[in-house]
């Protein structure tokens, strides 16, 4: 068994996923003019739209672990590209929900199919119990990093 560190193994897996998507995903053809992060965002917006959930900038910040300024820049560029629209909500004049355009809905359908194929590839050969444990371990790693980040910020104050 390869005994390299967990961080290295996760990076290698991430690189393999990206390579596979770049080479074989149908959505890649639809996204040739878009960045990879735009594809993930379109997938997320379309999924939430399908569920009937409103999506706001704060949701992107939380879901993708990005800062407010990064989310604002990315969403602004996507709006200029005609991939999303920011629409006022009646209950709060400060809020604008993020809505997919027809173009991004079509791209979103392709991305969803690609994501489902990728998910099946990644979990192939895992038992339900192993998958459950994997999710527990990944969540624990995420919490460990978030806790460490908070501790570092506190120390700097």
matplotlib code that plots the C-alpha trace (Angstrom):
import matplotlib.pyplot as plt

x = [0.0, 1.2, 2.2, 2.3, 0.5, -3.3, -2.9, -0.7, -3.2, -6.2, -4.3, -3.4, -7.1, -8.2, -5.7, -7.0, -10.6, -9.7, -7.8, -10.7, -13.2, -10.9, -10.5, -13.8, -16.6, -19.3, -19.7, -16.2, -17.1, -20.0, -17.6, -14.7, -15.1, -15.7, -13.4, -13.7, -15.0, -17.8, -18.8, -19.0, -21.0, -23.5, -23.9, -24.7, -27.1, -29.0, -29.2, -30.6, -33.0, -34.2, -34.9, -36.8, -34.3, -33.2, -29.4, -27.6, -24.0, -23.5, -24.5, -21.6, -19.2, -20.2, -20.6, -17.3, -15.3, -14.4, -14.3, -16.9, -14.7, -13.9, -17.6, -18.5, -15.9, -16.8, -20.5, -20.0, -18.0, -20.6, -23.3, -21.4, -21.0, -24.8, -24.6, -26.5, -28.8, -29.0, -32.6, -34.0, -36.1, -39.2, -38.4, -35.0, -33.8, -30.2, -30.4, -30.2, -30.8, -28.7, -30.8, -29.5, -30.1, -31.4, -27.8, -26.6, -29.6, -28.5, -24.9, -26.2, -28.0, -24.8, -22.7, -25.2, -24.8, -21.0, -21.1, -23.2, -20.8, -17.8, -19.5, -20.2, -16.6, -15.3, -17.4, -17.1, -16.3, -17.1, -19.7, -22.4, -20.6, -17.2, -18.8, -20.5, -17.1, -15.4, -17.8, -17.3, -13.5, -13.7, -16.0, -13.7, -10.7, -12.7, -13.6, -10.0, -8.9, -11.6, -10.8, -7.1, -7.9, -10.1, -7.3, -4.7, -7.0, -7.6, -3.8, -3.2, -5.7]
y = [0.0, 3.5, 5.2, 8.8, 11.3, 11.8, 15.3, 14.0, 11.2, 13.6, 15.9, 12.9, 11.8, 15.4, 15.6, 12.3, 13.4, 16.7, 14.8, 12.3, 15.2, 17.1, 14.1, 12.2, 14.3, 15.4, 18.6, 19.6, 20.2, 22.5, 24.2, 24.8, 28.6, 28.4, 27.7, 24.6, 26.5, 28.0, 24.4, 23.5, 26.6, 26.0, 22.4, 23.7, 26.5, 24.1, 21.4, 23.9, 25.3, 21.7, 21.4, 24.7, 26.3, 29.9, 30.4, 33.5, 34.6, 33.4, 29.9, 29.9, 31.1, 28.3, 25.5, 26.1, 27.4, 30.8, 34.3, 36.9, 38.9, 35.8, 34.8, 38.3, 38.4, 34.9, 35.5, 38.9, 37.4, 34.6, 37.2, 39.0, 35.7, 35.2, 32.1, 33.5, 36.3, 38.1, 38.8, 40.9, 39.2, 40.8, 40.2, 41.9, 44.6, 43.8, 40.2, 39.0, 35.4, 33.7, 32.2, 30.0, 31.2, 28.9, 28.4, 27.3, 25.0, 23.1, 23.0, 22.0, 18.9, 17.8, 18.4, 16.4, 13.4, 13.7, 14.0, 10.9, 9.0, 10.2, 9.3, 5.8, 5.4, 6.7, 4.5, 1.3, -1.7, 0.0, -1.5, 0.8, 0.5, 1.5, 4.5, 5.6, 5.4, 7.2, 10.1, 10.2, 10.3, 13.0, 15.1, 14.7, 15.9, 18.9, 19.8, 19.3, 21.9, 24.3, 24.1, 24.6, 27.7, 29.2, 28.5, 30.2, 33.2, 33.5, 33.3, 36.2, 38.5]
z = [0.0, -0.8, 2.4, 1.2, 3.3, 3.2, 1.7, -1.1, -1.8, -1.9, -4.3, -6.5, -6.5, -7.3, -10.2, -11.5, -11.4, -13.2, -15.9, -16.4, -16.7, -19.1, -21.4, -21.2, -19.8, -22.3, -20.2, -20.9, -24.5, -23.4, -20.9, -23.2, -22.8, -19.1, -16.1, -14.1, -11.1, -13.4, -14.2, -10.5, -9.7, -12.6, -11.4, -7.9, -9.1, -11.3, -8.6, -6.1, -8.8, -9.5, -5.7, -5.6, -3.3, -3.7, -3.8, -2.6, -2.7, 1.0, -0.2, -2.6, 0.0, 2.4, -0.2, -2.0, 1.0, -0.7, 0.5, 0.0, -2.4, -4.5, -4.7, -5.7, -8.5, -9.8, -9.8, -11.5, -14.3, -14.7, -14.9, -17.7, -19.6, -19.4, -17.2, -14.2, -13.3, -9.9, -9.1, -6.3, -3.6, -2.2, 1.5, 1.6, -0.7, 0.1, -1.1, -4.7, -5.5, -8.1, -11.0, -13.8, -17.4, -20.1, -21.3, -17.9, -17.4, -20.5, -19.4, -16.0, -17.4, -19.1, -16.0, -13.9, -16.1, -16.0, -12.2, -11.9, -14.1, -12.1, -8.8, -10.0, -11.1, -7.7, -5.5, -7.7, -5.5, -2.2, 0.1, 1.7, 5.0, 3.5, 1.8, 5.0, 6.8, 4.0, 4.3, 8.1, 7.6, 5.0, 7.2, 10.1, 8.0, 6.9, 10.5, 11.6, 9.0, 9.8, 13.6, 12.9, 10.8, 13.6, 16.1, 13.9, 13.5, 17.2, 17.9, 15.5, 17.4]

ax = plt.figure().add_subplot(projection="3d")
ax.plot(x, y, z, "-o")
ax.set_aspect("equal")
plt.show()
